[in-house]
C-alpha cells in the first residue's frame, strides 16, 4: 500500500485524529489570544443562492419586470447604496457594511459557466477552468506547499462530509462534526501498527492521535463564547470556529457550509428563512470576534456555486450564473466592487460575470496568507480594492 492511500485510510479510521502541525506546536495555546495570525473562514451556500434577491438592484425597473412574482419591494430592502440594497433578512449584513467591515463583490463567476450543482461546486473548489478537471482543491494545494509534512490540523472543515477544496496530495485537514466530541484516546499513544521500518510514519501518526485531539481540547478550554449564538447548524459551527480561533489553535483555513439554496419553488419563504439563518449566525460570529479584537485577523468569505436566472419561473428561480460574494473582516476596505447587475445585457437570460472568483482567491492568498497564488496554478490578477 502506498503512503498516500495509507494516510487516507488512517485518517478515516481515526476520525481524522492525526499529527499536530509543527506551526501549531510553535504557537501553542494560552489564555491570551495571539494577534497577527491570519486565518480565512469560508461559508459555502449550497444549492445556488439567488444573488439578485440577496443584494438587490431595487432601483432598476427591469428587476421588477423580470421578477413579478418574487421581487422584493423598495420599501422592504435595507442598507440602500447606489441602487443596491440587502434582503431584509440580512439587516445585520447591512449594519456590518455600515461599520466598514463588509465588502460586496458583484457579478462574481467564471467563463463558460456550468449550471450543474456538483460540477460548479467542483470548479469553485478546485479553481479550475470550466473545461478542466483536477483531483486536488485549491486550498489543499496551498496547504501542501505551506506545510512541511502532512499537517492534518492546518485546515478545519466543520461538516459531516469532506470538502474537495481542502483535499491535497497530503491530508492536511480534518473534517469534524462536533469538536467537543473530538477526544483524545490515551491508548493510541502506545499503538504499534507495524514492525516494518518503512512504515515508521504510521506509528508516528498513531502516537500523535492523542496529542492532536488534546490540542483541540486545549483550544476549547482556553476560550469561551463571548456572546450567545443561534441554535442553528451554521450558528453552532461558527461558534466552534470562534472558539478554536480564540483558543489559538492557529489553523490557517476553516470551512463550513449552509444547505438549502436551490429555490426552484416557494422561493420567497425558503430564501427568507435561509438568509435569516445566515445573517444571525454570521453576525454572532462577527460580534464575537470583534469583541475580543481579532476581527482584523479573520477573513470571512461567503459564496455560492452560482446564482439564479434573472427571470423568475413563476414561484422561484432556476440555475443561473454570476452572483455576489461577501467578504467580512480581515481589514477589507468595505467597498462595493463591480458594477450593478446589468439586466438589459444578459447571456441567454443569465447575468454576465464581471469578476472571476479566482481573482478573489488570488487576493486572499496574497494579502491574507502571504502566499503567491501562481504556485498553485491561479494566474488571475488580484482583485483591486478588496484589502
C-alpha positions as CSV (number, residue, x, y, z in Angstrom):
1,X,0.0,0.0,0.0
2,X,1.4,3.4,-0.9
3,X,1.9,6.2,1.6
4,X,-0.8,8.4,0.3
5,X,-3.5,5.7,0.4
6,X,-2.4,4.5,3.9
7,X,-2.6,8.1,5.2
8,X,-6.1,8.4,3.8
9,X,-7.2,5.1,5.5
10,X,-5.5,6.1,8.7
11,X,-7.4,9.4,8.7
12,X,-10.7,7.6,8.1
13,X,-10.2,5.0,10.9
14,X,-9.0,7.6,13.4
15,X,-11.8,10.0,12.7
16,X,-9.2,12.5,11.4
17,X,-7.2,12.5,14.6
18,X,-3.7,12.8,13.1
19,X,-0.4,14.5,13.9
20,X,-0.3,18.1,15.1
21,X,1.4,20.6,12.6
22,X,4.7,22.0,13.6
23,X,3.5,25.6,13.4
24,X,0.7,24.7,15.9
25,X,3.3,23.5,18.4
26,X,5.2,26.7,17.9
27,X,2.3,28.9,18.9
28,X,0.6,26.5,21.4
29,X,-2.4,27.6,23.3
30,X,-2.7,30.1,26.1
31,X,-5.2,32.3,27.9
32,X,-4.3,35.3,25.7
33,X,-5.2,35.4,22.1
34,X,-2.2,35.6,19.7
35,X,-2.6,38.6,17.5
36,X,-1.4,39.0,13.9
37,X,-2.0,35.4,12.9
38,X,-4.3,35.5,9.8
39,X,-6.9,32.8,9.0
40,X,-9.7,32.6,6.5
41,X,-13.2,31.2,7.2
42,X,-15.3,30.0,4.2
43,X,-19.0,29.7,4.3
44,X,-20.3,27.9,1.3
45,X,-24.0,28.4,0.4
46,X,-25.0,25.1,-1.2
47,X,-27.7,25.0,-3.9
48,X,-27.0,28.2,-5.8
49,X,-28.0,31.3,-3.8
50,X,-30.2,33.8,-5.6
51,X,-27.9,36.8,-5.7
52,X,-30.4,39.2,-7.2
53,X,-32.7,38.7,-4.2
54,X,-29.8,38.8,-1.8
55,X,-28.1,42.1,-2.8
56,X,-30.9,43.6,-4.8
57,X,-30.9,46.2,-7.7
58,X,-34.0,47.8,-6.2
59,X,-33.7,50.9,-8.3
60,X,-33.8,49.0,-11.6
61,X,-37.3,48.7,-13.2
62,X,-36.2,45.6,-15.1
63,X,-35.7,43.8,-11.8
64,X,-39.5,44.1,-11.1
65,X,-40.5,43.5,-14.7
66,X,-38.5,40.2,-14.9
67,X,-39.4,39.1,-11.4
68,X,-43.1,39.9,-11.0
69,X,-43.6,37.0,-8.5
70,X,-40.6,37.2,-6.3
71,X,-39.2,40.7,-6.4
72,X,-38.6,42.5,-3.1
73,X,-40.2,45.9,-2.9
74,X,-38.2,49.1,-2.5
75,X,-39.8,49.6,0.9
76,X,-38.6,46.2,2.2
77,X,-34.9,46.3,1.3
78,X,-32.3,47.6,3.8
79,X,-28.9,49.3,3.6
80,X,-29.6,51.1,0.3
81,X,-26.5,52.2,-1.5
82,X,-26.2,53.4,-5.1
83,X,-29.2,51.5,-6.4
84,X,-28.4,48.3,-4.4
85,X,-29.7,47.0,-1.1
86,X,-29.8,43.9,1.1
87,X,-32.7,41.5,1.5
88,X,-34.5,42.5,4.7
89,X,-33.4,39.2,6.4
90,X,-29.8,40.4,6.0
91,X,-30.3,43.5,8.2
92,X,-27.1,42.8,10.2
93,X,-25.1,42.4,6.9
94,X,-26.2,45.9,6.2
95,X,-25.0,47.0,9.6
96,X,-21.6,45.3,9.2
97,X,-21.2,47.2,5.9
98,X,-22.1,50.4,7.6
99,X,-19.3,49.6,10.1
100,X,-16.9,49.4,7.2
101,X,-16.2,45.7,7.7
102,X,-18.1,44.1,4.7
103,X,-17.1,44.2,1.1
104,X,-19.6,43.2,-1.6
105,X,-18.2,41.7,-4.8
106,X,-20.8,42.0,-7.6
107,X,-21.3,39.6,-10.6
108,X,-18.8,37.0,-9.5
109,X,-18.5,33.9,-11.7
110,X,-16.2,32.4,-14.3
111,X,-16.1,31.9,-18.1
112,X,-18.3,29.3,-19.8
113,X,-20.3,28.7,-16.6
114,X,-21.7,25.3,-15.7
115,X,-25.2,25.1,-14.2
116,X,-24.8,21.7,-12.5
117,X,-24.6,22.0,-8.7
118,X,-21.9,19.3,-8.4
119,X,-19.7,20.4,-11.3
120,X,-19.9,24.1,-10.5
121,X,-19.0,23.5,-6.8
122,X,-16.1,21.4,-8.1
123,X,-14.9,24.3,-10.3
124,X,-15.1,26.7,-7.3
125,X,-13.4,24.2,-5.0
126,X,-10.5,23.4,-7.4
127,X,-10.2,26.8,-9.0
128,X,-10.1,25.1,-12.4
129,X,-11.3,26.3,-15.8
130,X,-14.8,25.0,-16.5
131,X,-13.5,22.5,-19.1
132,X,-10.7,21.1,-16.9
133,X,-10.8,18.6,-14.0
134,X,-8.5,18.5,-11.0
135,X,-8.1,16.0,-8.2
136,X,-6.9,18.4,-5.6
137,X,-8.7,21.5,-4.2
138,X,-7.2,25.0,-4.3
139,X,-6.8,25.2,-0.6
140,X,-5.4,21.6,-0.5
141,X,-2.7,22.6,-3.0
142,X,-1.9,25.7,-0.9
143,X,-1.6,23.6,2.3
144,X,0.6,21.1,0.5
145,X,3.1,23.8,-0.1
146,X,2.5,25.6,3.2
147,X,3.1,22.6,5.4
148,X,6.4,20.8,5.6
149,X,4.8,17.4,6.1
150,X,1.3,16.1,6.4
151,X,-0.3,18.5,8.9
152,X,-3.9,17.5,9.4
153,X,-5.0,20.4,11.6
154,X,-3.7,23.0,9.1
155,X,-7.3,23.2,7.9
156,X,-10.5,22.5,9.7
157,X,-13.7,21.5,8.0
158,X,-16.8,21.9,10.2
159,X,-19.2,19.5,8.4
160,X,-20.3,15.9,8.2
161,X,-18.5,15.2,4.9
162,X,-15.1,16.2,3.5
163,X,-14.7,19.2,1.2
164,X,-12.8,18.9,-2.1
165,X,-11.5,22.5,-1.7
166,X,-9.2,21.2,1.2
167,X,-8.1,18.0,-0.5
168,X,-4.4,17.9,-1.3
169,X,-1.7,15.3,-2.0
170,X,-1.2,15.1,1.8
171,X,-4.1,15.0,4.3
172,X,-3.6,18.5,5.7
173,X,-7.1,19.0,7.0
174,X,-9.7,17.2,9.1
175,X,-13.4,17.1,9.0
176,X,-15.0,17.5,12.4
177,X,-18.8,17.5,13.0
178,X,-18.5,18.3,16.8
179,X,-15.2,19.4,18.2
180,X,-16.4,18.8,21.7
181,X,-16.5,15.1,20.9
182,X,-13.1,15.2,19.3
183,X,-11.5,13.5,22.3
184,X,-8.0,12.1,22.8
185,X,-7.5,8.4,23.4
186,X,-4.6,7.6,25.6
187,X,-4.4,4.1,24.3
188,X,-3.4,5.3,20.9
189,X,-0.1,6.6,22.3
190,X,1.2,3.1,22.5
191,X,-0.3,1.7,19.3
192,X,2.3,-0.1,17.1
193,X,0.7,-0.9,13.7
194,X,3.7,-2.5,12.1
195,X,7.3,-3.7,12.7
196,X,8.2,-2.6,9.2
197,X,10.7,0.3,9.4
198,X,9.2,1.6,6.1
199,X,6.0,2.3,8.0
200,X,7.5,4.3,10.8
201,X,5.4,7.3,9.7
202,X,2.3,5.2,10.5
203,X,3.4,4.7,14.1
204,X,4.1,8.4,14.3
205,X,0.6,9.2,13.2
206,X,-0.9,6.7,15.7
207,X,1.2,8.1,18.5
208,X,0.2,11.6,17.6
209,X,-3.6,11.0,17.6
210,X,-3.9,11.8,21.3
211,X,-1.7,14.9,21.0
212,X,-3.7,16.3,18.1
213,X,-7.0,15.8,19.9
214,X,-5.6,17.3,23.1
215,X,-4.5,20.5,21.3
216,X,-8.1,20.9,20.0
217,X,-9.4,20.4,23.5
218,X,-6.9,22.9,24.9
219,X,-8.1,25.5,22.4
220,X,-11.7,24.9,23.5
221,X,-10.7,25.0,27.2
222,X,-8.8,28.2,26.7
223,X,-11.7,30.0,25.0
224,X,-15.3,30.7,25.5
225,X,-18.2,32.2,23.6
226,X,-18.4,35.9,24.4
227,X,-22.0,36.1,23.2
228,X,-25.0,33.8,22.6
229,X,-25.1,32.1,19.2
230,X,-28.2,31.0,17.4
231,X,-29.0,27.3,17.8
232,X,-28.9,26.6,14.1
233,X,-26.4,24.3,12.5
234,X,-24.4,27.2,11.0
235,X,-24.6,29.1,14.3
236,X,-23.1,26.1,16.1
237,X,-20.3,25.6,13.5
238,X,-19.3,29.3,13.6
239,X,-19.3,29.2,17.4
240,X,-16.9,26.3,17.3
241,X,-14.7,28.1,14.8
242,X,-14.6,31.2,17.0
243,X,-13.6,29.0,20.0
244,X,-10.8,27.4,18.0
245,X,-9.5,30.8,16.8
246,X,-9.7,32.4,20.2
247,X,-8.1,29.3,21.8
248,X,-5.0,29.8,19.5
249,X,-5.3,26.5,17.5
250,X,-3.9,28.7,14.7
251,X,-5.3,26.7,11.7
252,X,-5.0,28.8,8.6
253,X,-8.3,27.7,7.0
254,X,-11.7,27.0,8.3
255,X,-14.6,25.8,6.2
256,X,-18.3,25.2,6.7
257,X,-21.5,25.3,4.7
258,X,-25.2,26.0,4.7
259,X,-27.6,24.0,2.5
260,X,-31.0,24.8,1.1
261,X,-30.5,27.5,-1.6
262,X,-31.9,25.5,-4.5
263,X,-35.1,27.7,-4.6
264,X,-37.0,26.5,-7.7
265,X,-40.3,26.7,-5.8
266,X,-41.7,28.7,-2.8
267,X,-38.6,30.9,-3.0
268,X,-39.8,33.9,-1.0
269,X,-40.4,31.9,2.2
270,X,-37.5,29.5,1.8
271,X,-35.0,32.2,0.8
272,X,-36.0,34.4,3.7
273,X,-35.5,31.5,6.2
274,X,-32.1,30.6,4.8
275,X,-30.9,34.2,4.7
276,X,-32.1,34.7,8.3
277,X,-30.1,31.7,9.4
278,X,-27.1,33.1,7.6
279,X,-27.5,36.6,8.9
280,X,-27.9,35.6,12.5
281,X,-25.1,33.1,12.6
282,X,-22.6,35.4,10.8
283,X,-23.5,38.4,12.9
284,X,-22.9,36.4,16.1
285,X,-19.5,35.3,14.8
286,X,-18.6,38.8,13.7
287,X,-19.7,40.3,17.1
288,X,-17.8,37.6,19.0
289,X,-14.5,38.2,17.1
290,X,-14.9,41.9,17.2
291,X,-15.5,41.9,21.0
292,X,-12.1,40.2,21.6
293,X,-10.3,42.3,18.9
294,X,-9.4,39.6,16.4
295,X,-11.7,40.5,13.6
296,X,-8.8,42.0,11.7
297,X,-7.1,38.6,11.7
298,X,-10.1,36.7,10.5
299,X,-11.4,37.0,6.9
300,X,-14.9,35.6,6.3
301,X,-15.8,34.6,2.8
302,X,-19.5,33.9,1.9
303,X,-20.2,32.5,-1.6
304,X,-22.3,30.1,-3.6
305,X,-21.6,27.9,-6.6
306,X,-23.8,30.0,-8.9
307,X,-26.7,32.5,-8.8
308,X,-30.1,32.1,-10.3
309,X,-31.6,33.0,-13.6
310,X,-32.8,36.6,-13.9
311,X,-36.4,35.9,-14.8
312,X,-38.5,34.1,-12.2
313,X,-40.2,30.8,-13.1
314,X,-43.5,31.8,-11.5
315,X,-42.7,30.8,-8.0
316,X,-39.0,30.7,-7.8
317,X,-35.8,30.7,-9.9
318,X,-33.8,28.2,-11.9
319,X,-30.0,27.7,-12.0
320,X,-28.1,30.8,-13.3
321,X,-24.6,32.1,-13.3
322,X,-23.0,35.1,-11.7
323,X,-23.8,36.3,-8.1
324,X,-22.4,38.4,-5.3
325,X,-19.7,37.3,-2.8
326,X,-19.4,38.8,0.6
327,X,-16.1,39.4,2.4
328,X,-16.3,40.3,6.1
329,X,-13.4,41.3,8.4
330,X,-9.7,40.8,7.6
331,X,-9.3,44.6,7.3
332,X,-11.1,44.6,4.0
333,X,-11.8,48.0,2.6
334,X,-15.6,47.7,3.0
335,X,-16.4,48.7,-0.6
336,X,-18.9,47.5,-3.2
337,X,-16.7,46.3,-6.0
338,X,-18.1,45.8,-9.5
339,X,-20.9,47.4,-11.4
340,X,-24.6,46.9,-10.5
341,X,-26.1,43.9,-12.4
342,X,-26.8,44.7,-16.0
343,X,-30.3,43.3,-16.5
344,X,-30.6,44.6,-20.1
345,X,-27.5,42.8,-21.3
346,X,-27.9,39.1,-20.5
347,X,-26.3,35.9,-21.7
348,X,-29.2,33.7,-22.7
349,X,-31.2,35.0,-19.7
350,X,-28.3,35.0,-17.3
351,X,-26.1,37.6,-15.8
352,X,-22.6,38.0,-17.3
353,X,-19.8,37.6,-14.8
354,X,-17.6,40.6,-14.3
355,X,-15.3,39.4,-11.5
356,X,-13.6,36.0,-11.8
357,X,-13.8,34.2,-8.5
358,X,-10.2,33.1,-8.9
359,X,-9.2,36.8,-8.7
360,X,-10.8,36.8,-5.2
361,X,-8.9,33.7,-4.3
362,X,-5.6,35.3,-5.5
363,X,-6.2,38.4,-3.3
364,X,-6.9,36.2,-0.3
365,X,-3.8,34.1,-0.8
366,X,-1.6,37.1,-1.4
367,X,-3.0,39.6,1.1
368,X,-4.2,37.3,4.0
369,X,-2.0,34.2,3.7
370,X,1.2,35.8,2.3
371,X,1.3,33.2,-0.5
372,X,1.9,33.5,-4.2
373,X,-1.2,32.2,-5.9
374,X,0.7,31.3,-9.1
375,X,2.3,28.5,-7.1
376,X,-1.0,26.6,-7.1
377,X,-1.9,27.5,-10.7
378,X,-4.1,30.6,-10.1
379,X,-2.8,33.1,-12.6
380,X,-5.7,35.6,-12.3
381,X,-4.7,39.1,-11.1
382,X,-5.6,40.1,-7.6
383,X,-8.9,41.9,-7.2
384,X,-8.0,45.6,-6.7
385,X,-9.7,47.4,-3.8
386,X,-10.6,44.4,-1.7
387,X,-7.8,44.6,1.0
